[in-house]
Amino acid sequence: MSVDLEELSNDTNLINKLQQFSDAAFKIQDMVELVNNPALYDKLSRPDKIKYNLLLSFSLNSLFWMYLRAEGIDPSKHPIKLQNERLKKAMLRAKQIEDRNTLMPHINKEAAKRFVRSGLWEPKQKRLKKNDEKQPEQS
């Protein structure tokens, strides 16, 4: 690190944690630049765009939550908490919609028609026997 820590320069634990924090901040910056690519977003399908938007919103809210904690502000009393709850509801709703589209059984109408038709079908010999039984009763 290029920062002069003066009397804390001997504390290796602190220096290691600050270096890890700096590396993580640069990784986050790289990821933000990557997800900010409009060409990537345009290639996504509609369900993937929904997931992408929810993930991005949740990630940014989490970063802001961490920022508030680093500043010594209690995020549970900040409006960001309401935003996180709203995002959780949206994520649950998106999951329900996805499950409804993928997990619900679909009826094959043609196969159902064949089942019904074969269940109602009677062979000609049985029909002839029934007709023969009915004719003597009429005479």
Accessible surface in RSA format (square Angstrom, percent):
REM  Atomic radii and reference values for relative SASA: ProtOr
REM  Chains: A
REM  Algorithm: Lee & Richards
REM  Probe-radius: 1.40
REM  Slices: 20
REM RES _ NUM      All-atoms   Total-Side   Main-Chain    Non-polar    All polar
REM                ABS   REL    ABS   REL    ABS   REL    ABS   REL    ABS   REL
RES MET A   1   107.50  55.7  29.65  19.6  77.85 185.4  42.14  35.8  65.36  86.6
RES SER A   2   120.92 102.2  78.67 105.0  42.26  97.3  56.82 121.0  64.10  89.8
RES VAL A   3    91.68  60.3  73.91  66.9  17.77  42.8  79.01  68.7  12.67  34.4
RES ASP A   4   119.16  83.5  91.69  91.3  27.47  65.0  42.61 100.3  76.55  76.3
RES LEU A   5    37.25  20.7  25.33  18.1  11.92  30.0  30.07  21.1   7.18  19.3
RES GLU A   6   127.72  73.3 109.13  82.6  18.58  44.2  42.25  81.7  85.47  69.8
RES GLU A   7   147.20  84.5 120.36  91.1  26.84  63.9  58.20 112.6  89.00  72.7
RES LEU A   8    86.53  48.2  85.94  61.5   0.60   1.5  86.53  60.8   0.00   0.0
RES SER A   9    57.81  48.9  43.80  58.5  14.01  32.3  26.77  57.0  31.04  43.5
RES ASN A  10   131.57  90.7 109.22 105.6  22.35  53.8  33.01  79.5  98.56  95.3
RES ASP A  11    64.00  44.8  55.18  54.9   8.82  20.9  20.94  49.3  43.05  42.9
RES THR A  12    95.08  67.6  93.12  94.4   1.96   4.7  63.01  84.6  32.07  48.5
RES ASN A  13    92.26  63.6  89.30  86.3   2.97   7.1  26.35  63.4  65.91  63.7
RES LEU A  14    55.09  30.7  52.26  37.4   2.84   7.1  54.66  38.4   0.43   1.1
RES ILE A  15    49.52  28.2  49.52  36.9   0.00   0.0  49.52  35.7   0.00   0.0
RES ASN A  16    87.29  60.2  85.87  83.0   1.42   3.4  16.59  39.9  70.70  68.3
RES LYS A  17   123.72  60.4 118.85  72.9   4.87  11.6  63.09  56.8  60.63  64.6
RES LEU A  18    58.01  32.3  56.36  40.3   1.64   4.1  56.49  39.7   1.51   4.1
RES GLN A  19    66.67  37.3  66.67  48.7   0.00   0.0  34.13  72.7  32.54  24.7
RES GLN A  20   123.43  69.0 117.88  86.2   5.55  13.2  40.83  86.9  82.60  62.6
RES PHE A  21   144.91  72.5 139.56  86.4   5.35  13.9 144.17  87.4   0.74   2.1
RES SER A  22    31.73  26.8  27.42  36.6   4.31   9.9  14.55  31.0  17.18  24.1
RES ASP A  23    63.51  44.5  60.12  59.8   3.38   8.0  19.46  45.8  44.05  43.9
RES ALA A  24    45.76  42.1  42.71  65.9   3.05   6.9  45.09  63.5   0.67   1.8
RES ALA A  25    47.83  44.0  38.38  59.2   9.45  21.5  42.05  59.2   5.78  15.3
RES PHE A  26   125.63  62.9 125.39  77.7   0.24   0.6 125.42  76.0   0.21   0.6
RES LYS A  27   140.09  68.3 138.73  85.1   1.37   3.3  83.74  75.4  56.35  60.0
RES ILE A  28    68.28  38.9  66.93  49.9   1.35   3.3  68.26  49.2   0.02   0.1
RES GLN A  29    92.98  52.0  87.84  64.2   5.14  12.2  30.18  64.2  62.80  47.6
RES ASP A  30    88.02  61.7  82.04  81.7   5.98  14.1  25.16  59.2  62.87  62.7
RES MET A  31   109.66  56.8 109.56  72.5   0.10   0.2  85.20  72.4  24.47  32.4
RES VAL A  32    64.87  42.7  64.58  58.5   0.29   0.7  64.81  56.3   0.06   0.2
RES GLU A  33   109.81  63.0  93.13  70.5  16.68  39.7  44.01  85.1  65.80  53.7
RES LEU A  34   104.76  58.3  98.11  70.2   6.65  16.7 104.32  73.3   0.44   1.2
RES VAL A  35    38.52  25.3  33.95  30.7   4.56  11.0  33.95  29.5   4.56  12.4
RES ASN A  36   113.24  78.1  97.11  93.8  16.13  38.8  13.27  31.9  99.98  96.6
RES ASN A  37    66.72  46.0  61.18  59.1   5.54  13.3  13.55  32.6  53.17  51.4
RES PRO A  38    95.13  69.3  89.08  81.2   6.05  22.0  95.13  78.5   0.00   0.0
RES ALA A  39    55.00  50.6  47.31  73.0   7.69  17.5  53.50  75.3   1.50   4.0
RES LEU A  40    73.07  40.7  70.37  50.3   2.70   6.8  72.67  51.0   0.40   1.1
RES TYR A  41    65.24  30.5  65.24  37.1   0.00   0.0  48.00  36.1  17.24  21.3
RES ASP A  42   103.38  72.4  81.11  80.7  22.27  52.7  27.27  64.2  76.11  75.9
RES LYS A  43   171.91  83.9 135.25  83.0  36.66  87.3  87.57  78.8  84.34  89.8
RES LEU A  44    47.66  26.5  37.40  26.8  10.25  25.8  39.19  27.5   8.47  22.8
RES SER A  45    59.55  50.3  45.01  60.1  14.54  33.5  50.36 107.2   9.18  12.9
RES ARG A  46   191.91  80.6 183.36  93.5   8.54  20.3  60.49  82.7 131.42  79.6
RES PRO A  47    79.91  58.2  76.33  69.6   3.58  13.0  78.92  65.2   0.99   6.2
RES ASP A  48    60.20  42.2  57.70  57.4   2.50   5.9   8.30  19.5  51.90  51.8
RES LYS A  49    60.37  29.5  60.37  37.0   0.00   0.0  18.13  16.3  42.24  45.0
RES ILE A  50    82.40  46.9  80.42  59.9   1.98   4.8  82.25  59.2   0.15   0.4
RES LYS A  51   100.16  48.9  95.19  58.4   4.96  11.8  62.66  56.4  37.50  39.9
RES TYR A  52    36.32  17.0  30.77  17.5   5.55  14.4  33.87  25.5   2.45   3.0
RES ASN A  53    67.02  46.2  64.71  62.5   2.30   5.5  24.19  58.2  42.83  41.4
RES LEU A  54    26.92  15.0  26.71  19.1   0.21   0.5  26.92  18.9   0.00   0.0
RES LEU A  55   114.37  63.7 113.37  81.1   0.99   2.5 113.97  80.0   0.40   1.1
RES LEU A  56    54.60  30.4  52.83  37.8   1.77   4.4  54.39  38.2   0.21   0.6
RES SER A  57    42.45  35.9  36.81  49.1   5.63  13.0  11.74  25.0  30.71  43.0
RES PHE A  58    73.33  36.7  73.30  45.4   0.02   0.1  73.30  44.4   0.02   0.1
RES SER A  59    44.52  37.6  38.99  52.0   5.54  12.8  27.42  58.4  17.10  24.0
RES LEU A  60    88.95  49.5  84.27  60.3   4.68  11.8  84.48  59.3   4.47  12.0
RES ASN A  61    18.50  12.8  18.42  17.8   0.08   0.2   0.12   0.3  18.38  17.8
RES SER A  62    35.51  30.0  32.63  43.6   2.87   6.6  25.07  53.4  10.43  14.6
RES LEU A  63    53.03  29.5  48.32  34.6   4.72  11.9  48.60  34.1   4.44  11.9
RES PHE A  64    80.26  40.2  76.46  47.4   3.80   9.9  79.74  48.3   0.52   1.5
RES TRP A  65    77.00  30.9  77.00  37.3   0.00   0.0  59.54  31.7  17.46  28.3
RES MET A  66   106.14  55.0 101.01  66.8   5.13  12.2  63.79  54.2  42.34  56.1
RES TYR A  67   117.62  54.9 111.80  63.6   5.81  15.1  79.17  59.5  38.45  47.4
RES LEU A  68     5.37   3.0   5.37   3.8   0.00   0.0   5.37   3.8   0.00   0.0
RES ARG A  69   151.46  63.6 133.40  68.0  18.06  43.0  26.69  36.5 124.77  75.6
RES ALA A  70    85.93  79.0  42.97  66.3  42.96  97.7  55.52  78.2  30.40  80.5
RES GLU A  71   104.18  59.8  73.72  55.8  30.46  72.5   8.86  17.1  95.32  77.8
RES GLY A  72    68.95  85.0   0.00   N/A  68.95  85.0  35.23  96.7  33.71  75.5
RES ILE A  73    85.79  48.8  79.67  59.4   6.13  14.8  83.89  60.4   1.90   5.2
RES ASP A  74    63.21  44.3  52.38  52.1  10.83  25.6  32.46  76.4  30.75  30.7
RES PRO A  75     0.64   0.5   0.64   0.6   0.00   0.0   0.64   0.5   0.00   0.0
RES SER A  76    52.09  44.0  39.19  52.3  12.90  29.7  27.49  58.5  24.60  34.5
RES LYS A  77   178.46  87.1 140.44  86.2  38.02  90.5  94.33  84.9  84.13  89.6
RES HIS A  78    56.78  31.0  49.59  34.5   7.20  18.4  32.64  33.6  24.15  28.1
RES PRO A  79    93.88  68.4  86.17  78.5   7.71  28.0  89.92  74.2   3.95  24.6
RES ILE A  80    16.73   9.5  13.60  10.1   3.12   7.5  16.22  11.7   0.50   1.4
RES LYS A  81    84.39  41.2  84.39  51.8   0.00   0.0  36.44  32.8  47.95  51.1
RES LEU A  82   124.50  69.3 119.33  85.4   5.17  13.0 119.80  84.1   4.70  12.6
RES GLN A  83    63.18  35.3  60.22  44.0   2.96   7.0  17.29  36.8  45.89  34.8
RES ASN A  84    22.26  15.4  22.26  21.5   0.00   0.0   7.71  18.6  14.55  14.1
RES GLU A  85    72.94  41.9  71.50  54.1   1.45   3.4  28.58  55.3  44.36  36.2
RES ARG A  86   134.45  56.5 130.37  66.5   4.08   9.7  66.53  90.9  67.92  41.2
RES LEU A  87     4.96   2.8   4.96   3.6   0.00   0.0   4.96   3.5   0.00   0.0
RES LYS A  88   116.98  57.1 115.51  70.9   1.48   3.5  61.81  55.6  55.18  58.8
RES LYS A  89   148.80  72.6 143.23  87.9   5.57  13.3  87.19  78.5  61.61  65.6
RES ALA A  90    35.09  32.3  24.80  38.3  10.29  23.4  31.93  45.0   3.16   8.4
RES MET A  91    60.76  31.5  55.47  36.7   5.30  12.6  33.66  28.6  27.11  35.9
RES LEU A  92   116.39  64.8 115.83  82.9   0.56   1.4 116.13  81.6   0.26   0.7
RES ARG A  93   124.72  52.4 123.18  62.8   1.54   3.7  50.69  69.3  74.03  44.9
RES ALA A  94    23.23  21.4  15.32  23.6   7.90  18.0  19.00  26.8   4.23  11.2
RES LYS A  95   115.72  56.5 112.82  69.2   2.90   6.9  78.20  70.4  37.52  40.0
RES GLN A  96   107.89  60.3 101.47  74.2   6.41  15.3  36.70  78.1  71.18  54.0
RES ILE A  97    63.06  35.9  62.85  46.8   0.21   0.5  63.06  45.4   0.00   0.0
RES GLU A  98    65.45  37.6  60.64  45.9   4.82  11.5  23.21  44.9  42.25  34.5
RES ASP A  99    42.60  29.8  41.63  41.4   0.97   2.3  13.40  31.5  29.20  29.1
RES ARG A 100   122.12  51.3 114.99  58.6   7.13  17.0  48.68  66.5  73.44  44.5
RES ASN A 101    94.28  65.0  75.88  73.3  18.39  44.3  23.82  57.3  70.45  68.1
RES THR A 102    93.15  66.2  61.74  62.6  31.41  74.9  61.14  82.1  32.00  48.4
RES LEU A 103   134.12  74.7 108.28  77.5  25.84  64.9 110.90  77.9  23.21  62.5
RES MET A 104   101.33  52.5  96.06  63.6   5.27  12.5  87.87  74.7  13.46  17.8
RES PRO A 105   123.21  89.8  98.86  90.1  24.35  88.5 109.53  90.4  13.68  85.0
RES HIS A 106   152.09  83.1 120.24  83.6  31.85  81.5  93.42  96.3  58.67  68.3
RES ILE A 107   144.41  82.2 117.00  87.2  27.41  66.1 121.58  87.6  22.83  62.0
RES ASN A 108    96.32  66.4  82.59  79.8  13.73  33.1  32.82  79.0  63.50  61.4
RES LYS A 109   151.11  73.7 145.87  89.5   5.24  12.5  90.67  81.6  60.44  64.4
RES GLU A 110   101.48  58.3 101.17  76.5   0.31   0.7  46.50  89.9  54.99  44.9
RES ALA A 111    21.39  19.7  20.72  32.0   0.67   1.5  21.06  29.7   0.33   0.9
RES ALA A 112    41.03  37.7  35.69  55.1   5.33  12.1  40.33  56.8   0.70   1.9
RES LYS A 113   116.35  56.8 110.08  67.5   6.26  14.9  68.90  62.0  47.45  50.5
RES ARG A 114   135.71  57.0 132.09  67.3   3.62   8.6  58.47  79.9  77.24  46.8
RES PHE A 115   152.51  76.3 144.53  89.5   7.98  20.8 145.99  88.5   6.52  18.7
RES VAL A 116    92.13  60.6  85.72  77.6   6.41  15.5  92.13  80.1   0.00   0.0
RES ARG A 117   150.94  63.4 144.90  73.9   6.04  14.4  70.61  96.5  80.33  48.7
RES SER A 118    74.29  62.8  56.01  74.7  18.28  42.1  45.77  97.5  28.52  40.0
RES GLY A 119    64.93  80.1   0.00   N/A  64.93  80.1  35.28  96.8  29.65  66.4
RES LEU A 120   138.42  77.1 116.79  83.6  21.63  54.4 120.31  84.5  18.11  48.7
RES TRP A 121   165.46  66.4 145.16  70.3  20.31  47.7 133.59  71.2  31.87  51.7
RES GLU A 122    67.65  38.8  63.84  48.3   3.82   9.1  22.88  44.3  44.77  36.6
RES PRO A 123    46.69  34.0  46.21  42.1   0.47   1.7  46.69  38.5   0.00   0.0
RES LYS A 124   153.84  75.1 148.92  91.4   4.92  11.7  92.31  83.1  61.54  65.5
RES GLN A 125   136.19  76.2 134.30  98.1   1.89   4.5  37.82  80.5  98.37  74.6
RES LYS A 126   121.39  59.2 119.77  73.5   1.62   3.9  67.70  60.9  53.69  57.2
RES ARG A 127   111.21  46.7 110.17  56.2   1.04   2.5  43.95  60.1  67.26  40.8
RES LEU A 128   108.65  60.5 108.65  77.7   0.00   0.0 108.65  76.3   0.00   0.0
RES LYS A 129   134.69  65.7 132.90  81.5   1.78   4.2  77.79  70.0  56.89  60.6
RES LYS A 130   100.80  49.2  99.99  61.4   0.81   1.9  67.17  60.5  33.62  35.8
RES ASN A 131    72.99  50.3  71.48  69.1   1.51   3.6  13.84  33.3  59.15  57.2
RES ASP A 132    84.18  59.0  80.26  79.9   3.91   9.3  27.32  64.3  56.86  56.7
RES GLU A 133   116.83  67.1 107.48  81.3   9.35  22.3  45.16  87.3  71.67  58.5
RES LYS A 134   123.12  60.1 121.91  74.8   1.22   2.9  69.80  62.8  53.33  56.8
RES GLN A 135   111.70  62.5 106.62  77.9   5.08  12.1  31.50  67.0  80.21  60.8
RES PRO A 136    89.21  65.0  70.71  64.5  18.50  67.3  75.97  62.7  13.24  82.3
RES GLU A 137   145.38  83.5 111.79  84.6  33.59  80.0  50.32  97.3  95.06  77.6
RES GLN A 138   152.18  85.1 114.28  83.5  37.91  90.3  46.51  99.0 105.68  80.1
RES SER A 139   128.48 108.6  63.29  84.5  65.19 150.2  78.83 167.9  49.66  69.6
END  Absolute sums over single chains surface
CHAIN  1 A    12544.0      11140.9       1403.1       7540.2       5003.8
END  Absolute sums over all chains
TOTAL         12544.0      11140.9       1403.1       7540.2       5003.8
